[in-house]
Amino acid sequence: MMVLDDSGRVLAHSPDYELWLGRDLSDQSFVRDALRRHQGSEELISADGVSRLSAYTTATRAPWLVRSRPARTAPADVRRLPRARLASRA
């Protein structure tokens, strides 16, 4: 899981919190897209180079939240869900 502020800076990350805290990811295309769209889901290559199923939405009390898991660990039934339904699970 990764939580970023509205400028693309990492506020929380699990695992490896210490390695990610404060890191600016605004140069990553998936972060720019999420900041622009405010809500969505997709399979992407994240900043750590891992293919992930990711769903994100704008939070009401914090800038926004990204939830993801490595695509290779996602159950087959989740991988078949339409992307819009993945976003609703965030």
Sequence and secondary structure as in RCSB ss.txt:
>XXXX:A:sequence
MMVLDDSGRVLAHSPDYELWLGRDLSDQSFVRDALRRHQGSEELISADGVSRLSAYTTATRAPWLVRSRPARTAP
ADVRRLPRARLASRA
>XXXX:A:secstr
 EEE TTSBEEEESS HHHHTT B TTSHHHHHHHHHSEEEEEEE TTS EEEEEEE  SSSSEEEEEEEGGGS 
HHHHTS HHHHHHT 
